[in-house]
Structures are given as C-alpha cells and as structure tokens.
Amino acid sequence: MAAQGGDPDWPCIQRKVPELSLGQVWTGAALPQTAAGWSKDAAISHLVTELAARRVPLPEAQQKIREYGDSLPEAEKERRMTMLVQGLFDHMNRERSVVIAGIARYAHAQRDMAAFLRQEASAVDALRAKPAADPNELARRNDRLMFQTRVFQERAQSLSFVCEVPTLIEQRLYALVKSIAQTLGDR
C-alpha cells in the first residue's frame, strides 16, 4: 500500500520526499560558501561521480574518501572535504529526485495500462458473447490481452524493487558523508 500523501502517482510504501536537506545527512558545522563551488574543481567533480556510483561497493568508496583526505595538505583538508560533502549531496540528491520522478511516471503508466486492460477485457467478453464472432479474431485478441496482462503483472511485481532505489541512494549518501565527517574528525 502506498504511503499517504498528496501525490496520486506515488505507489511506494515509503513516504515521498522529493528532495533531501543537507541537515538530514551532515551533522557538522554549516558548510562554508566555498563548498558550493565543488563542480568547478575537476578532482572533486570526478571523485563525486565515482563515489556516488552505486556499482562501486560502499567499503571501497569509503576507503577512497579516507585516502583522499589523507592525501590533502592539512591547510586544505577541511575546505576540500566540505566541498566533497556538498558535491555528493548535490549530485546524489539530484539523482534521487530523478528516480522519484521516474517512479511516479512508472506508476502513472501502470494505472493507464490497468484502465486499458479493463477496457480490452470488456471488449473481448463482448466479442465472446456474440454468436457470430470470428473465432480467429477472438483468439487473437484474447492472446494479446493475456500477453499485455502478463507484462502488466511483471511490471507491478518489479515496483517494490524500484521503490527501494531512493532509499538506497539516501543510505549511501549518509554513509559517504559520515565517512567524510570521520576523516575530518581524525585530524
């Protein structure tokens, strides 16, 4: 059952939160204004993209954070690591928002497909009730309805997996930012 909320296209159990706030994942001091310029720094931009990729195992990403922090001169460490926090937050929050919008479109398409299947089932039933119905036409339409119903059911089953993606992104973001905080705390 979908979470209660104002969006009829939201099919997931989790409540729809289109965007996160930095305070949900970063418990340190407010990030300096310089952190907003993370995308202009090629090294940080590359690292953000690499760390955010879910195909990179989390322990490996956390190790890269530690190695990056250890490689920085002490005078640069806080500035560059906070840029990394801002970059990861911006990148992963945007990615999560795109996924959430896709889930809503997916659910809307499923509702449209359900309405189409109901109409098609009624049309097949009406054709079946006609005494002079062409048996070949009836078989063709029935087969098409069965196939479309199977596709609809498979998509409905995969929805629970799709609904987990925003949560997985959020959990990864939290774990990465926590690793950055620990690296900054180790000074």
Backbone as JSON Lines, residues from 0, in Angstrom:
{"i":0,"aa":"M","n":[0.84,-1.18,0.0],"ca":[0.0,0.0,0.0],"c":[0.89,1.24,0.0]}
{"i":1,"aa":"A","n":[0.55,2.2,-0.83],"ca":[1.35,3.4,-0.95],"c":[1.23,4.27,0.29]}
{"i":2,"aa":"A","n":[2.3,5.03,0.55],"ca":[2.29,5.94,1.69],"c":[1.27,7.05,1.44]}
{"i":3,"aa":"Q","n":[0.63,7.48,2.51],"ca":[-0.34,8.56,2.38],"c":[0.39,9.83,1.98]}
{"i":4,"aa":"G","n":[-0.2,10.59,1.13],"ca":[0.41,11.83,0.69],"c":[-0.45,12.46,-0.38]}
{"i":5,"aa":"G","n":[0.0,13.58,-0.89],"ca":[-0.79,14.31,-1.85],"c":[-0.57,13.92,-3.29]}
{"i":6,"aa":"D","n":[0.34,12.99,-3.56],"ca":[0.65,12.63,-4.94],"c":[0.0,11.29,-5.29]}
{"i":7,"aa":"P","n":[-1.02,11.33,-6.15],"ca":[-1.7,10.08,-6.51],"c":[-0.82,9.15,-7.35]}
{"i":8,"aa":"D","n":[0.27,9.65,-7.9],"ca":[1.16,8.83,-8.71],"c":[2.25,8.15,-7.87]}
{"i":9,"aa":"W","n":[2.23,8.33,-6.56],"ca":[3.28,7.74,-5.73],"c":[2.83,6.38,-5.22]}
{"i":10,"aa":"P","n":[3.44,5.3,-5.72],"ca":[2.99,3.95,-5.39],"c":[3.74,3.27,-4.26]}
{"i":11,"aa":"C","n":[4.76,3.9,-3.73],"ca":[5.66,3.22,-2.8],"c":[5.19,3.3,-1.35]}
{"i":12,"aa":"I","n":[5.67,2.37,-0.56],"ca":[5.36,2.34,0.86],"c":[6.02,3.52,1.55]}
{"i":13,"aa":"Q","n":[7.25,3.82,1.14],"ca":[7.98,4.95,1.74],"c":[7.28,6.26,1.38]}
{"i":14,"aa":"R","n":[7.26,7.16,2.32],"ca":[6.67,8.49,2.06],"c":[7.5,9.19,0.99]}
{"i":15,"aa":"K","n":[6.82,9.9,0.12],"ca":[7.51,10.62,-0.96],"c":[8.13,11.9,-0.4]}
{"i":16,"aa":"V","n":[9.45,11.96,-0.48],"ca":[10.21,13.14,-0.11],"c":[11.07,13.45,-1.33]}
{"i":17,"aa":"P","n":[10.6,14.37,-2.19],"ca":[11.29,14.61,-3.46],"c":[12.73,15.07,-3.32]}
{"i":18,"aa":"E","n":[13.02,15.87,-2.3],"ca":[14.37,16.36,-2.11],"c":[14.75,16.25,-0.64]}
{"i":19,"aa":"L","n":[16.02,15.98,-0.42],"ca":[16.55,15.91,0.94],"c":[17.08,17.29,1.32]}
{"i":20,"aa":"S","n":[17.32,17.47,2.6],"ca":[18.02,18.67,3.05],"c":[19.38,18.23,3.56]}
{"i":21,"aa":"L","n":[20.35,19.1,3.43],"ca":[21.71,18.75,3.84],"c":[21.77,18.34,5.31]}
{"i":22,"aa":"G","n":[20.93,18.96,6.14],"ca":[20.92,18.64,7.57],"c":[20.5,17.21,7.88]}
{"i":23,"aa":"Q","n":[19.87,16.54,6.92],"ca":[19.49,15.14,7.15],"c":[20.7,14.21,7.1]}
{"i":24,"aa":"V","n":[21.77,14.63,6.44],"ca":[22.93,13.75,6.3],"c":[24.21,14.34,6.91]}
{"i":25,"aa":"W","n":[24.29,15.66,7.04],"ca":[25.5,16.3,7.55],"c":[25.21,16.89,8.92]}
{"i":26,"aa":"T","n":[25.91,16.39,9.93],"ca":[25.67,16.86,11.3],"c":[26.74,17.83,11.77]}
{"i":27,"aa":"G","n":[27.72,18.11,10.91],"ca":[28.79,19.04,11.27],"c":[28.33,20.48,11.17]}
{"i":28,"aa":"A","n":[29.3,21.37,11.3],"ca":[29.02,22.81,11.18],"c":[28.52,23.11,9.78]}
{"i":29,"aa":"A","n":[27.89,24.26,9.64],"ca":[27.4,24.69,8.33],"c":[28.57,24.7,7.35]}
{"i":30,"aa":"L","n":[28.29,24.25,6.14],"ca":[29.35,24.22,5.13],"c":[29.68,25.65,4.7]}
{"i":31,"aa":"P","n":[30.96,25.91,4.45],"ca":[31.35,27.26,4.01],"c":[30.83,27.53,2.59]}
{"i":32,"aa":"Q","n":[30.73,28.79,2.25],"ca":[30.26,29.18,0.91],"c":[31.13,28.58,-0.18]}
{"i":33,"aa":"T","n":[32.4,28.39,0.1],"ca":[33.31,27.83,-0.92],"c":[32.91,26.41,-1.32]}
{"i":34,"aa":"A","n":[32.18,25.71,-0.47],"ca":[31.78,24.33,-0.78],"c":[30.86,24.28,-1.99]}
{"i":35,"aa":"A","n":[30.11,25.35,-2.22],"ca":[29.18,25.39,-3.35],"c":[29.9,25.35,-4.69]}
{"i":36,"aa":"G","n":[31.17,25.69,-4.71],"ca":[31.94,25.68,-5.96],"c":[32.58,24.35,-6.29]}
{"i":37,"aa":"W","n":[32.11,23.29,-5.69],"ca":[32.71,21.96,-5.88],"c":[32.76,21.55,-7.35]}
{"i":38,"aa":"S","n":[31.78,21.91,-8.14],"ca":[31.71,21.45,-9.53],"c":[32.79,22.09,-10.4]}
{"i":39,"aa":"K","n":[33.37,23.17,-9.94],"ca":[34.44,23.84,-10.7],"c":[35.8,23.2,-10.45]}
{"i":40,"aa":"D","n":[35.87,22.33,-9.49],"ca":[37.11,21.62,-9.17],"c":[37.07,20.24,-9.84]}
{"i":41,"aa":"A","n":[37.91,20.05,-10.83],"ca":[37.88,18.8,-11.62],"c":[38.1,17.56,-10.76]}
{"i":42,"aa":"A","n":[39.03,17.62,-9.82],"ca":[39.32,16.45,-8.99],"c":[38.12,16.08,-8.12]}
{"i":43,"aa":"I","n":[37.5,17.09,-7.52],"ca":[36.35,16.81,-6.66],"c":[35.16,16.35,-7.5]}
{"i":44,"aa":"S","n":[34.95,16.98,-8.65],"ca":[33.84,16.55,-9.53],"c":[34.0,15.09,-9.93]}
{"i":45,"aa":"H","n":[35.21,14.71,-10.28],"ca":[35.47,13.32,-10.66],"c":[35.23,12.39,-9.47]}
{"i":46,"aa":"L","n":[35.72,12.79,-8.31],"ca":[35.56,11.96,-7.11],"c":[34.08,11.83,-6.73]}
{"i":47,"aa":"V","n":[33.32,12.9,-6.85],"ca":[31.88,12.86,-6.55],"c":[31.2,11.83,-7.44]}
{"i":48,"aa":"T","n":[31.49,11.89,-8.74],"ca":[30.87,10.95,-9.69],"c":[31.26,9.52,-9.36]}
{"i":49,"aa":"E","n":[32.51,9.32,-9.03],"ca":[33.0,7.97,-8.71],"c":[32.38,7.44,-7.42]}
{"i":50,"aa":"L","n":[32.33,8.25,-6.39],"ca":[31.81,7.8,-5.1],"c":[30.3,7.58,-5.13]}
{"i":51,"aa":"A","n":[29.59,8.38,-5.9],"ca":[28.13,8.28,-5.96],"c":[27.65,7.05,-6.72]}
{"i":52,"aa":"A","n":[28.49,6.52,-7.59],"ca":[28.09,5.37,-8.41],"c":[27.82,4.16,-7.53]}
{"i":53,"aa":"R","n":[26.61,3.64,-7.59],"ca":[26.24,2.51,-6.74],"c":[26.94,1.22,-7.12]}
{"i":54,"aa":"R","n":[27.54,1.19,-8.3],"ca":[28.28,-0.02,-8.7],"c":[29.6,-0.14,-7.94]}
{"i":55,"aa":"V","n":[30.06,0.97,-7.35],"ca":[31.27,0.94,-6.52],"c":[30.85,0.51,-5.13]}
{"i":56,"aa":"P","n":[31.38,-0.62,-4.64],"ca":[30.99,-1.08,-3.3],"c":[31.24,0.01,-2.25]}
{"i":57,"aa":"L","n":[30.34,0.13,-1.29],"ca":[30.43,1.17,-0.28],"c":[31.77,1.14,0.48]}
{"i":58,"aa":"P","n":[32.26,-0.01,0.92],"ca":[33.55,0.0,1.62],"c":[34.69,0.56,0.75]}
{"i":59,"aa":"E","n":[34.64,0.26,-0.53],"ca":[35.66,0.8,-1.45],"c":[35.53,2.31,-1.56]}
{"i":60,"aa":"A","n":[34.31,2.81,-1.65],"ca":[34.09,4.26,-1.73],"c":[34.55,4.94,-0.44]}
{"i":61,"aa":"Q","n":[34.27,4.33,0.68],"ca":[34.69,4.91,1.96],"c":[36.22,4.92,2.07]}
{"i":62,"aa":"Q","n":[36.87,3.89,1.55],"ca":[38.33,3.86,1.56],"c":[38.89,4.98,0.68]}
{"i":63,"aa":"K","n":[38.26,5.23,-0.46],"ca":[38.69,6.32,-1.34],"c":[38.56,7.66,-0.64]}
{"i":64,"aa":"I","n":[37.53,7.82,0.15],"ca":[37.37,9.06,0.92],"c":[38.52,9.22,1.9]}
{"i":65,"aa":"R","n":[38.82,8.16,2.63],"ca":[39.92,8.23,3.6],"c":[41.25,8.54,2.9]}
{"i":66,"aa":"E","n":[41.49,7.86,1.78],"ca":[42.74,8.09,1.04],"c":[42.81,9.52,0.51]}
{"i":67,"aa":"Y","n":[41.7,10.02,0.02],"ca":[41.68,11.39,-0.49],"c":[41.95,12.36,0.65]}
{"i":68,"aa":"G","n":[41.29,12.18,1.77],"ca":[41.51,13.05,2.93],"c":[42.94,13.02,3.41]}
{"i":69,"aa":"D","n":[43.53,11.81,3.43],"ca":[44.92,11.67,3.88],"c":[45.9,12.31,2.91]}
{"i":70,"aa":"S","n":[45.52,12.41,1.65],"ca":[46.43,12.97,0.64],"c":[46.44,14.49,0.64]}
{"i":71,"aa":"L","n":[45.5,15.11,1.33],"ca":[45.4,16.57,1.3],"c":[46.32,17.22,2.34]}
{"i":72,"aa":"P","n":[46.9,18.36,1.98],"ca":[47.65,19.12,2.99],"c":[46.7,19.57,4.09]}
{"i":73,"aa":"E","n":[47.16,19.61,5.3],"ca":[46.31,19.95,6.45],"c":[45.58,21.28,6.24]}
{"i":74,"aa":"A","n":[46.22,22.24,5.61],"ca":[45.62,23.56,5.4],"c":[44.45,23.52,4.41]}
{"i":75,"aa":"E","n":[44.42,22.51,3.55],"ca":[43.37,22.39,2.52],"c":[42.29,21.37,2.88]}
{"i":76,"aa":"K","n":[42.57,20.56,3.86],"ca":[41.72,19.41,4.13],"c":[40.26,19.78,4.39]}
{"i":77,"aa":"E","n":[40.0,20.68,5.3],"ca":[38.61,21.0,5.65],"c":[37.88,21.61,4.46]}
{"i":78,"aa":"R","n":[38.51,22.53,3.76],"ca":[37.86,23.19,2.63],"c":[37.5,22.19,1.54]}
{"i":79,"aa":"R","n":[38.42,21.32,1.18],"ca":[38.19,20.38,0.09],"c":[37.23,19.25,0.5]}
{"i":80,"aa":"M","n":[37.31,18.83,1.74],"ca":[36.41,17.76,2.19],"c":[34.98,18.28,2.31]}
{"i":81,"aa":"T","n":[34.81,19.55,2.71],"ca":[33.45,20.09,2.76],"c":[32.91,20.31,1.34]}
{"i":82,"aa":"M","n":[33.8,20.6,0.4],"ca":[33.38,20.68,-1.0],"c":[32.89,19.3,-1.46]}
{"i":83,"aa":"L","n":[33.58,18.27,-1.01],"ca":[33.18,16.9,-1.36],"c":[31.81,16.57,-0.75]}
{"i":84,"aa":"V","n":[31.56,16.99,0.47],"ca":[30.25,16.79,1.09],"c":[29.17,17.46,0.24]}
{"i":85,"aa":"Q","n":[29.39,18.73,-0.09],"ca":[28.4,19.47,-0.88],"c":[28.19,18.82,-2.24]}
{"i":86,"aa":"G","n":[29.29,18.39,-2.86],"ca":[29.2,17.75,-4.17],"c":[28.41,16.45,-4.12]}
{"i":87,"aa":"L","n":[28.71,15.62,-3.15],"ca":[27.97,14.36,-3.01],"c":[26.49,14.63,-2.74]}
{"i":88,"aa":"F","n":[26.23,15.59,-1.87],"ca":[24.84,15.91,-1.57],"c":[24.11,16.39,-2.82]}
{"i":89,"aa":"D","n":[24.69,17.35,-3.52],"ca":[24.04,17.89,-4.72],"c":[23.81,16.81,-5.77]}
{"i":90,"aa":"H","n":[24.85,16.04,-6.03],"ca":[24.79,15.01,-7.08],"c":[23.77,13.92,-6.73]}
{"i":91,"aa":"M","n":[23.87,13.39,-5.52],"ca":[23.02,12.26,-5.15],"c":[21.59,12.69,-4.87]}
{"i":92,"aa":"N","n":[21.39,13.89,-4.38],"ca":[20.03,14.39,-4.17],"c":[19.34,14.59,-5.52]}
{"i":93,"aa":"R","n":[20.09,15.1,-6.49],"ca":[19.53,15.28,-7.85],"c":[19.21,13.92,-8.46]}
{"i":94,"aa":"E","n":[20.13,12.97,-8.32],"ca":[19.9,11.61,-8.84],"c":[18.66,10.99,-8.19]}
{"i":95,"aa":"R","n":[18.52,11.14,-6.91],"ca":[17.39,10.61,-6.17],"c":[16.08,11.25,-6.64]}
{"i":96,"aa":"S","n":[16.09,12.56,-6.87],"ca":[14.9,13.26,-7.36],"c":[14.49,12.76,-8.74]}
{"i":97,"aa":"V","n":[15.47,12.49,-9.59],"ca":[15.17,11.96,-10.93],"c":[14.53,10.58,-10.81]}
{"i":98,"aa":"V","n":[15.05,9.76,-9.92],"ca":[14.48,8.42,-9.7],"c":[13.05,8.54,-9.19]}
{"i":99,"aa":"I","n":[12.81,9.43,-8.26],"ca":[11.46,9.6,-7.7],"c":[10.49,10.04,-8.78]}
{"i":100,"aa":"A","n":[10.91,10.96,-9.64],"ca":[10.05,11.39,-10.75],"c":[9.77,10.22,-11.69]}
{"i":101,"aa":"G","n":[10.77,9.39,-11.92],"ca":[10.58,8.21,-12.77],"c":[9.61,7.21,-12.17]}
{"i":102,"aa":"I","n":[9.67,7.04,-10.86],"ca":[8.73,6.13,-10.19],"c":[7.3,6.63,-10.37]}
{"i":103,"aa":"A","n":[7.1,7.93,-10.25],"ca":[5.76,8.49,-10.42],"c":[5.26,8.27,-11.85]}
{"i":104,"aa":"R","n":[6.14,8.47,-12.83],"ca":[5.75,8.22,-14.23],"c":[5.43,6.74,-14.44]}
{"i":105,"aa":"Y","n":[6.22,5.88,-13.85],"ca":[6.04,4.43,-13.95],"c":[4.67,4.04,-13.4]}
{"i":106,"aa":"A","n":[4.35,4.57,-12.22],"ca":[3.06,4.25,-11.59],"c":[1.9,4.8,-12.41]}
{"i":107,"aa":"H","n":[2.07,5.98,-12.96],"ca":[1.02,6.58,-13.8],"c":[0.8,5.7,-15.04]}
{"i":108,"aa":"A","n":[1.88,5.24,-15.64],"ca":[1.76,4.35,-16.81],"c":[1.07,3.04,-16.43]}
{"i":109,"aa":"Q","n":[1.34,2.53,-15.25],"ca":[0.69,1.3,-14.79],"c":[-0.82,1.52,-14.62]}
{"i":110,"aa":"R","n":[-1.19,2.68,-14.07],"ca":[-2.62,2.97,-13.92],"c":[-3.29,3.07,-15.29]}
{"i":111,"aa":"D","n":[-2.62,3.71,-16.24],"ca":[-3.17,3.81,-17.59],"c":[-3.3,2.42,-18.22]}
{"i":112,"aa":"M","n":[-2.29,1.58,-18.0],"ca":[-2.32,0.22,-18.54],"c":[-3.45,-0.59,-17.91]}
{"i":113,"aa":"A","n":[-3.68,-0.42,-16.62],"ca":[-4.77,-1.12,-15.94],"c":[-6.12,-0.72,-16.54]}
{"i":114,"aa":"A","n":[-6.3,0.56,-16.8],"ca":[-7.55,1.02,-17.41],"c":[-7.71,0.43,-18.82]}
{"i":115,"aa":"F","n":[-6.61,0.41,-19.58],"ca":[-6.65,-0.17,-20.92],"c":[-7.0,-1.66,-20.86]}
{"i":116,"aa":"L","n":[-6.41,-2.38,-19.92],"ca":[-6.67,-3.82,-19.8],"c":[-8.13,-4.09,-19.42]}
{"i":117,"aa":"R","n":[-8.69,-3.25,-18.56],"ca":[-10.11,-3.41,-18.22],"c":[-10.99,-3.22,-19.45]}
{"i":118,"aa":"Q","n":[-10.69,-2.19,-20.24],"ca":[-11.46,-1.94,-21.47],"c":[-11.3,-3.1,-22.46]}
{"i":119,"aa":"E","n":[-10.07,-3.55,-22.61],"ca":[-9.8,-4.64,-23.55],"c":[-10.48,-5.93,-23.1]}
{"i":120,"aa":"A","n":[-10.48,-6.21,-21.8],"ca":[-11.15,-7.41,-21.28],"c":[-12.66,-7.32,-21.53]}
{"i":121,"aa":"S","n":[-13.22,-6.14,-21.35],"ca":[-14.65,-5.96,-21.64],"c":[-14.94,-6.18,-23.12]}
{"i":122,"aa":"A","n":[-14.05,-5.67,-23.98],"ca":[-14.24,-5.83,-25.42],"c":[-14.14,-7.3,-25.83]}
{"i":123,"aa":"V","n":[-13.21,-8.03,-25.24],"ca":[-13.07,-9.47,-25.54],"c":[-14.29,-10.22,-25.03]}
{"i":124,"aa":"D","n":[-14.78,-9.86,-23.84],"ca":[-16.0,-10.5,-23.32],"c":[-17.2,-10.23,-24.22]}
{"i":125,"aa":"A","n":[-17.3,-8.99,-24.71],"ca":[-18.41,-8.64,-25.6],"c":[-18.3,-9.42,-26.91]}
{"i":126,"aa":"L","n":[-17.09,-9.56,-27.43],"ca":[-16.88,-10.31,-28.67],"c":[-17.23,-11.79,-28.45]}
{"i":127,"aa":"R","n":[-16.85,-12.32,-27.3],"ca":[-17.11,-13.72,-26.96],"c":[-18.62,-13.97,-26.87]}
{"i":128,"aa":"A","n":[-19.39,-12.97,-26.43],"ca":[-20.84,-13.12,-26.26],"c":[-21.59,-13.12,-27.59]}
{"i":129,"aa":"K","n":[-20.96,-12.61,-28.65],"ca":[-21.62,-12.58,-29.96],"c":[-21.63,-13.97,-30.56]}
{"i":130,"aa":"P","n":[-22.79,-14.44,-31.0],"ca":[-22.85,-15.79,-31.58],"c":[-22.09,-15.88,-32.92]}
{"i":131,"aa":"A","n":[-22.01,-14.8,-33.66],"ca":[-21.36,-14.83,-34.97],"c":[-19.92,-14.33,-34.92]}
{"i":132,"aa":"A","n":[-19.31,-14.33,-33.75],"ca":[-17.95,-13.82,-33.61],"c":[-16.97,-14.71,-34.35]}
{"i":133,"aa":"D","n":[-15.99,-14.06,-34.99],"ca":[-14.93,-14.78,-35.71],"c":[-14.02,-15.43,-34.66]}
{"i":134,"aa":"P","n":[-13.91,-16.76,-34.66],"ca":[-13.09,-17.43,-33.64],"c":[-11.6,-17.04,-33.74]}
{"i":135,"aa":"N","n":[-11.12,-16.77,-34.95],"ca":[-9.71,-16.37,-35.11],"c":[-9.47,-14.99,-34.49]}
{"i":136,"aa":"E","n":[-10.4,-14.07,-34.72],"ca":[-10.29,-12.71,-34.14],"c":[-10.37,-12.8,-32.62]}
{"i":137,"aa":"L","n":[-11.27,-13.62,-32.11],"ca":[-11.42,-13.79,-30.67],"c":[-10.13,-14.36,-30.06]}
{"i":138,"aa":"A","n":[-9.55,-15.36,-30.69],"ca":[-8.32,-15.97,-30.19],"c":[-7.17,-14.96,-30.23]}
{"i":139,"aa":"R","n":[-7.08,-14.18,-31.32],"ca":[-6.0,-13.2,-31.46],"c":[-6.11,-12.13,-30.36]}
{"i":140,"aa":"R","n":[-7.31,-11.6,-30.14],"ca":[-7.5,-10.55,-29.13],"c":[-7.31,-11.1,-27.72]}
{"i":141,"aa":"N","n":[-7.74,-12.32,-27.49],"ca":[-7.57,-12.93,-26.18],"c":[-6.08,-13.16,-25.9]}
{"i":142,"aa":"D","n":[-5.34,-13.65,-26.88],"ca":[-3.9,-13.86,-26.71],"c":[-3.18,-12.54,-26.42]}
{"i":143,"aa":"R","n":[-3.57,-11.48,-27.15],"ca":[-2.95,-10.17,-26.93],"c":[-3.27,-9.66,-25.52]}
{"i":144,"aa":"L","n":[-4.51,-9.87,-25.09],"ca":[-4.89,-9.45,-23.74],"c":[-4.1,-10.21,-22.69]}
{"i":145,"aa":"M","n":[-3.93,-11.5,-22.87],"ca":[-3.17,-12.32,-21.9],"c":[-1.72,-11.85,-21.83]}
{"i":146,"aa":"F","n":[-1.12,-11.57,-23.0],"ca":[0.26,-11.1,-23.03],"c":[0.39,-9.75,-22.32]}
{"i":147,"aa":"Q","n":[-0.49,-8.82,-22.63],"ca":[-0.44,-7.5,-22.01],"c":[-0.69,-7.57,-20.51]}
{"i":148,"aa":"T","n":[-1.53,-8.48,-20.09],"ca":[-1.79,-8.67,-18.67],"c":[-0.54,-9.2,-17.97]}
{"i":149,"aa":"R","n":[0.15,-10.14,-18.61],"ca":[1.38,-10.68,-18.03],"c":[2.45,-9.59,-17.89]}
{"i":150,"aa":"V","n":[2.6,-8.74,-18.91],"ca":[3.55,-7.63,-18.84],"c":[3.19,-6.7,-17.69]}
{"i":151,"aa":"F","n":[1.89,-6.38,-17.58],"ca":[1.42,-5.52,-16.5],"c":[1.76,-6.12,-15.13]}
{"i":152,"aa":"Q","n":[1.52,-7.4,-14.96],"ca":[1.79,-8.06,-13.67],"c":[3.29,-8.1,-13.36]}
{"i":153,"aa":"E","n":[4.11,-8.34,-14.35],"ca":[5.57,-8.34,-14.12],"c":[6.06,-6.96,-13.73]}
{"i":154,"aa":"R","n":[5.52,-5.94,-14.37],"ca":[5.9,-4.57,-14.01],"c":[5.44,-4.24,-12.6]}
{"i":155,"aa":"A","n":[4.26,-4.69,-12.22],"ca":[3.75,-4.44,-10.87],"c":[4.64,-5.12,-9.82]}
{"i":156,"aa":"Q","n":[5.12,-6.33,-10.12],"ca":[6.0,-7.04,-9.19],"c":[7.34,-6.33,-9.04]}
{"i":157,"aa":"S","n":[7.85,-5.74,-10.12],"ca":[9.15,-5.08,-10.04],"c":[9.06,-3.72,-9.34]}
{"i":158,"aa":"L","n":[7.87,-3.21,-9.13],"ca":[7.71,-1.91,-8.5],"c":[8.3,-1.87,-7.09]}
{"i":159,"aa":"S","n":[8.18,-2.94,-6.34],"ca":[8.73,-2.92,-4.98],"c":[10.25,-2.74,-5.01]}
{"i":160,"aa":"F","n":[10.91,-3.31,-6.01],"ca":[12.36,-3.13,-6.14],"c":[12.69,-1.7,-6.55]}
{"i":161,"aa":"V","n":[11.91,-1.16,-7.47],"ca":[12.11,0.21,-7.95],"c":[11.93,1.19,-6.8]}
{"i":162,"aa":"C","n":[10.97,0.94,-5.94],"ca":[10.7,1.84,-4.82],"c":[11.85,1.9,-3.81]}
{"i":163,"aa":"E","n":[12.7,0.91,-3.8],"ca":[13.82,0.89,-2.87],"c":[14.98,1.79,-3.3]}
{"i":164,"aa":"V","n":[15.05,2.14,-4.57],"ca":[16.2,2.88,-5.1],"c":[16.4,4.23,-4.4]}
{"i":165,"aa":"P","n":[15.37,5.07,-4.2],"ca":[15.63,6.33,-3.49],"c":[16.19,6.11,-2.07]}
{"i":166,"aa":"T","n":[15.7,5.1,-1.4],"ca":[16.19,4.79,-0.06],"c":[17.65,4.35,-0.11]}
{"i":167,"aa":"L","n":[18.0,3.54,-1.1],"ca":[19.39,3.09,-1.24],"c":[20.33,4.27,-1.52]}
{"i":168,"aa":"I","n":[19.88,5.19,-2.35],"ca":[20.7,6.38,-2.63],"c":[20.88,7.19,-1.35]}
{"i":169,"aa":"E","n":[19.8,7.38,-0.61],"ca":[19.85,8.14,0.63],"c":[20.78,7.48,1.65]}
{"i":170,"aa":"Q","n":[20.69,6.18,1.79],"ca":[21.55,5.46,2.73],"c":[23.02,5.56,2.33]}
{"i":171,"aa":"R","n":[23.28,5.47,1.03],"ca":[24.67,5.58,0.55],"c":[25.2,6.98,0.8]}
{"i":172,"aa":"L","n":[24.4,7.98,0.52],"ca":[24.81,9.36,0.76],"c":[25.16,9.56,2.23]}
{"i":173,"aa":"Y","n":[24.3,9.08,3.11],"ca":[24.55,9.22,4.54],"c":[25.87,8.54,4.94]}
{"i":174,"aa":"A","n":[26.09,7.33,4.45],"ca":[27.31,6.59,4.8],"c":[28.56,7.3,4.27]}
{"i":175,"aa":"L","n":[28.49,7.85,3.06],"ca":[29.65,8.55,2.49],"c":[29.94,9.83,3.27]}
{"i":176,"aa":"V","n":[28.9,10.58,3.58],"ca":[29.09,11.83,4.32],"c":[29.6,11.53,5.73]}
{"i":177,"aa":"K","n":[29.13,10.46,6.32],"ca":[29.63,10.06,7.65],"c":[31.12,9.74,7.58]}
{"i":178,"aa":"S","n":[31.56,9.09,6.5],"ca":[32.98,8.79,6.33],"c":[33.8,10.08,6.2]}
{"i":179,"aa":"I","n":[33.24,11.06,5.52],"ca":[33.94,12.34,5.4],"c":[34.06,13.01,6.77]}
{"i":180,"aa":"A","n":[32.96,12.98,7.53],"ca":[32.98,13.57,8.89],"c":[34.02,12.87,9.75]}
{"i":181,"aa":"Q","n":[34.11,11.56,9.65],"ca":[35.1,10.81,10.42],"c":[36.51,11.18,9.98]}
{"i":182,"aa":"T","n":[36.71,11.36,8.69],"ca":[38.03,11.73,8.18],"c":[38.41,13.12,8.67]}
{"i":183,"aa":"L","n":[37.45,14.02,8.7],"ca":[37.72,15.36,9.23],"c":[37.96,15.32,10.73]}
{"i":184,"aa":"G","n":[37.29,14.43,11.42],"ca":[37.45,14.31,12.87],"c":[38.74,13.67,13.3]}
{"i":185,"aa":"D","n":[39.39,12.98,12.38],"ca":[40.64,12.27,12.69],"c":[41.84,13.21,12.76]}
{"i":186,"aa":"R","n":[41.63,14.5,12.49],"ca":[42.77,15.42,12.41],"c":[43.4,15.67,13.73]}
